Amino acid sequence: MTTKEKLLALFESCRGTYISGEELAGRLGCSRAAVWKAVKALRAEGHSISAATNRGYCLDPASDVLSKAGIEKYLGEIRNRIYLDVRRCVGSTNDVLRELAAAGAPEGTVAVAGMQTGGKGRLGRSFFSPDDSGLYMSILLRPDMPALDAVRITTAAAVAVAETVEELSGRRAGIKWVNDVCIGGKKICGILTEASFSLENGGLDYAVVGIGVNVYSPEGGFPEDIRDIAGAVFDGRREDMRCRVAGGIISRFMALYADLGSSEMLNAYRSRLLWTGERIRVISGKGAYPCTMLGVSDSYALLVRDEAGEERTVSSGEISIRREEDGK
């Protein structure tokens, strides 16, 4: 670890407490000049660090900058099995992680960013990823499973996000099949799972699950084209919240990933599934048709009843669903 990284980890362990430059230098094994240089570098990255004569330095308790040390505090017992790569801005965390995966990165490697310039959504769409208001991360997995079971990874991510934001915000989260998490009828999270397949056994070589969360509304609001459908978890800033959300999601997801076939996960998903029993429209490259949504199967396929009364099972391929009443 660099002096800067060590200093931030120390600050994170005692937020709101002043520590003298002399003590910091002693604990880090460096000079006071090196401490000052590291403080300047952290401030340049957005960390709010106060300095007071005869008191030293203090990380503002309300600081809300994503960092490796900040997220690690909330990982609990899995901390030693997670390998964080935290950056302020990337093109796409999924792309970053695919490169790391190709280079042999282990399962549990997580790329995190506070901004994306090329965020990706499903069906080739872009994912709005502005600076300083959201959380964008991707988790590398190397599962021993057939490709057809990959949808379970996406559903585990949706449950992990829903449970985390519910705990931290006190607001009920719903899941729009298969991969959107909503609060108050608006989308606060999108999930995109990409995979590399093995030609030898038809299974997964690795999978990258990308998760984008609107923790806060961006300055100036959401763009006009998504303003009616996009929402945020919180109305205003919260102390250290983006690191809390990141740590909570990673911890919950890895616990669910350890047993993707569990009835507990299936029940947690079903209990939050939006539009069950309502009229929807299934849209695919072959056209669209109205139907009634019945729920999901044990393998997370969408169950619907069409206009003729016939029940159908819809896969999670290149399709989308819309609510008939509002067309959204």
C-alpha positions in Angstrom: 0.0 0.0 0.0 1.1 3.5 -0.7 1.4 6.2 2.0 -1.8 7.7 0.7 -3.7 4.5 0.8 -2.5 3.7 4.4 -3.4 7.2 5.5 -6.9 6.9 4.1 -7.4 3.5 5.8 -6.3 5.1 9.0 -8.7 8.1 8.6 -11.6 5.7 7.7 -11.0 3.8 10.9 -11.5 6.9 13.0 -13.7 9.3 11.0 -14.4 12.6 12.7 -11.4 12.3 15.1 -8.4 14.6 14.8 -5.0 12.9 14.7 -1.8 14.9 14.9 0.7 15.0 12.1 3.3 13.6 14.4 1.2 10.6 15.4 0.2 10.0 11.8 3.8 10.0 10.7 4.7 7.6 13.5 1.9 5.2 12.8 2.6 5.2 9.0 6.4 5.1 9.4 7.0 8.2 7.2 7.8 11.8 7.6 5.4 14.6 8.4 6.1 16.0 5.0 5.0 12.7 3.4 1.8 12.9 5.5 1.0 16.4 4.2 1.7 15.3 0.6 -0.7 12.4 1.1 -3.4 14.6 2.6 -3.1 17.0 -0.4 -3.5 14.0 -2.8 -6.6 12.7 -0.9 -8.2 16.2 -1.0 -7.6 16.3 -4.7 -9.6 13.1 -5.0 -12.5 14.8 -3.2 -12.0 13.6 0.4 -13.0 16.3 2.9 -10.1 16.5 5.4 -9.9 19.2 7.9 -6.7 20.6 9.5 -6.5 22.4 12.8 -3.5 23.8 14.7 -2.4 21.7 17.6 -5.0 19.1 16.7 -3.9 17.6 13.4 -6.0 16.2 10.6 -9.6 14.8 10.5 -11.6 13.0 7.8 -15.0 14.7 7.7 -17.7 12.2 9.0 -20.0 13.3 6.2 -17.5 12.6 3.4 -19.0 10.4 0.7 -16.2 9.5 -1.6 -15.8 6.0 -2.9 -12.6 4.4 -1.9 -11.1 0.9 -1.3 -10.6 1.6 2.4 -14.1 3.0 2.7 -15.8 0.0 1.1 -13.7 -2.6 2.9 -15.1 -1.4 6.3 -18.5 -2.7 5.2 -17.5 -6.1 3.8 -17.5 -8.0 7.0 -16.1 -11.5 7.0 -15.7 -11.7 3.3 -13.2 -8.8 3.2 -10.2 -11.1 2.6 -11.9 -12.7 -0.4 -12.7 -9.5 -2.2 -10.2 -7.7 -4.4 -11.2 -4.1 -4.9 -10.2 -1.9 -7.9 -11.7 1.5 -7.1 -11.4 4.4 -9.6 -13.0 7.8 -9.9 -14.0 7.4 -13.5 -13.9 4.6 -16.1 -15.5 3.9 -19.5 -17.4 0.9 -18.2 -16.7 -1.2 -15.0 -17.8 -4.3 -17.0 -15.1 -3.6 -19.6 -12.5 -3.0 -16.9 -13.3 -6.3 -15.3 -13.4 -8.2 -18.6 -9.8 -7.1 -19.2 -8.8 -8.1 -15.7 -10.6 -11.5 -16.1 -8.7 -12.1 -19.4 -5.5 -11.4 -17.5 -6.4 -14.1 -14.9 -7.9 -12.0 -12.1 -9.5 -14.2 -9.4 -13.2 -14.6 -8.6 -14.2 -11.9 -6.2 -12.4 -9.1 -8.0 -14.6 -6.0 -8.0 -14.2 -2.9 -10.1 -15.9 0.2 -8.6 -16.2 3.7 -10.1 -18.0 6.9 -9.2 -18.6 7.7 -12.9 -18.8 6.0 -16.2 -18.4 7.6 -19.6 -19.6 4.5 -21.4 -22.0 2.7 -19.0 -23.8 -0.2 -20.6 -27.4 -1.4 -20.1 -29.3 -4.3 -21.6 -30.2 -4.6 -25.3 -27.3 -2.4 -26.3 -28.6 0.7 -24.4 -26.4 3.1 -22.5 -26.6 3.5 -18.8 -26.5 7.1 -17.4 -23.6 7.2 -15.0 -22.9 10.8 -13.8 -20.1 11.8 -11.4 -20.6 11.9 -7.6 -24.2 10.7 -7.3 -24.2 7.0 -8.3 -22.3 3.8 -7.7 -21.1 1.7 -10.6 -19.5 -1.7 -10.0 -18.8 -5.0 -11.5 -18.1 -8.3 -9.8 -16.0 -11.1 -11.4 -17.2 -14.7 -11.0 -15.8 -18.0 -12.2 -18.8 -20.3 -11.6 -19.0 -24.0 -12.3 -22.5 -23.9 -13.9 -24.1 -24.4 -17.3 -24.7 -21.2 -19.4 -28.5 -21.6 -19.0 -28.2 -21.0 -15.3 -26.5 -17.7 -15.7 -29.8 -15.9 -15.1 -29.5 -16.9 -11.4 -26.5 -14.6 -11.1 -28.5 -11.6 -12.3 -31.4 -12.4 -10.0 -29.0 -12.8 -7.0 -27.7 -9.3 -7.8 -31.2 -7.9 -7.9 -32.1 -9.4 -4.5 -28.8 -8.2 -3.0 -29.4 -4.6 -4.2 -33.0 -4.6 -3.0 -32.1 -5.9 0.4 -29.3 -3.5 0.8 -31.2 -0.4 -0.1 -34.1 -1.4 2.0 -31.9 -1.8 5.1 -30.1 1.5 4.5 -33.0 3.7 3.3 -36.0 2.1 5.0 -37.8 2.2 1.7 -39.4 -0.9 0.1 -37.7 -2.0 -3.2 -39.4 -3.9 -6.0 -37.8 -5.9 -8.8 -38.9 -5.5 -12.4 -38.2 -8.8 -14.1 -35.5 -9.6 -14.7 -32.9 -7.1 -13.7 -34.2 -3.6 -12.7 -34.6 -2.6 -9.0 -37.2 0.1 -8.4 -38.4 2.3 -5.5 -41.6 4.3 -5.6 -42.2 3.2 -9.1 -38.9 4.5 -10.5 -35.8 2.6 -11.5 -32.9 3.1 -9.1 -30.7 0.2 -10.3 -29.9 -1.6 -13.5 -28.0 -4.9 -13.7 -26.1 -6.3 -16.7 -24.4 -9.7 -16.6 -21.9 -10.5 -19.3 -20.2 -13.9 -19.7 -17.4 -15.7 -21.5 -18.4 -19.2 -22.5 -16.3 -22.3 -22.7 -16.6 -24.1 -26.1 -15.3 -27.3 -24.5 -18.1 -27.9 -22.0 -20.7 -25.3 -22.8 -20.4 -23.8 -19.4 -19.2 -20.4 -18.2 -15.5 -19.5 -18.3 -16.3 -16.4 -16.2 -19.1 -14.0 -15.7 -19.1 -10.3 -15.0 -22.2 -8.9 -13.2 -22.4 -5.1 -13.5 -24.5 -3.1 -11.1 -25.4 0.6 -11.4 -27.2 2.3 -8.5 -28.6 5.9 -8.4 -27.7 6.6 -4.8 -28.7 10.3 -5.2 -30.3 12.3 -7.9 -27.6 14.0 -10.1 -27.1 17.7 -9.9 -29.7 19.3 -12.2 -31.8 16.1 -12.2 -32.0 13.2 -14.6 -31.9 13.8 -18.4 -35.3 14.5 -19.9 -35.4 11.2 -21.8 -35.3 9.2 -18.5 -36.7 11.7 -16.0 -40.1 9.9 -15.8 -38.6 6.5 -15.1 -35.4 7.1 -13.2 -35.2 7.6 -9.5 -32.7 7.6 -6.6 -32.4 5.8 -3.3 -32.0 8.9 -1.2 -33.3 12.5 -1.5 -30.1 14.0 -0.1 -26.6 13.2 0.9 -25.9 10.7 3.7 -22.8 10.1 5.6 -20.4 7.7 3.8 -23.4 6.2 2.0 -22.0 5.2 -1.3 -19.4 3.1 0.4 -22.1 1.6 2.7 -24.2 0.7 -0.3 -21.2 -0.8 -2.2 -20.1 -2.9 0.8 -23.7 -4.0 1.5 -24.4 -5.1 -2.0 -21.1 -7.0 -2.4 -21.5 -8.8 0.9 -25.1 -9.8 0.2 -24.5 -10.8 -3.3 -21.5 -13.1 -2.4 -23.7 -14.8 0.3 -26.5 -15.4 -2.3 -24.0 -16.5 -4.9 -22.7 -19.3 -2.6 -26.2 -21.0 -2.9 -27.9 -19.8 -6.1 -30.4 -22.6 -5.9 -31.7 -21.7 -2.5 -35.4 -21.4 -1.8 -34.7 -18.3 0.3 -33.3 -16.4 -2.6 -36.2 -17.5 -4.9 -38.7 -16.4 -2.2 -36.9 -13.1 -1.7 -37.1 -12.4 -5.5 -40.7 -13.4 -5.8 -41.8 -11.3 -2.9 -40.4 -8.2 -4.6 -41.5 -9.0 -8.1 -43.5 -6.1 -9.6 -46.7 -6.4 -11.7 -47.5 -10.0 -10.7 -51.2 -10.5 -11.7 -51.2 -7.4 -13.8 -51.5 -6.8 -17.6 -48.1 -6.4 -19.3 -46.7 -6.4 -22.8 -43.9 -8.7 -23.8 -41.6 -7.2 -26.4 -39.1 -9.1 -28.5 -37.4 -8.8 -31.9 -40.3 -10.9 -33.3 -42.9 -8.4 -32.1 -45.0 -7.7 -29.0 -48.0 -9.3 -27.4 -50.2 -8.4 -24.4 -50.6 -10.9 -21.5 -51.1 -11.3 -17.8 -48.0 -11.7 -15.7 -48.3 -14.8 -13.4 -44.8 -14.7 -11.7 -41.6 -16.6 -12.2 -40.7 -20.2 -12.4 -38.2 -21.9 -10.1 -35.6 -21.2 -12.7 -36.6 -17.5 -12.8 -38.3 -17.6 -16.2 -41.2 -15.3 -16.6 -44.6 -17.0 -16.5 -47.5 -15.3 -18.4 -51.0 -16.0 -19.7 -51.7 -14.8 -23.2 -55.0 -13.5 -24.7 -56.1 -17.0 -25.6 -55.7 -18.2 -22.0 -52.6 -20.2 -22.8 -49.8 -20.1 -20.2 -46.3 -19.4 -21.6 -42.8 -19.4 -20.2 -40.6 -16.5 -21.4 -36.8 -16.7 -21.2 -34.6 -13.9 -20.2 -33.1 -13.4 -23.6 -33.5 -10.4 -25.8 -36.9 -9.4 -24.6 -38.4 -6.6 -22.5 -41.7 -6.1 -20.7 -43.9 -3.1 -20.2 -46.9 -2.4 -18.0 -50.0 -2.1 -20.2 -51.6 0.7 -18.2 -48.7 3.2 -18.4 -46.7 1.9 -21.3 -43.5 2.2 -19.3 
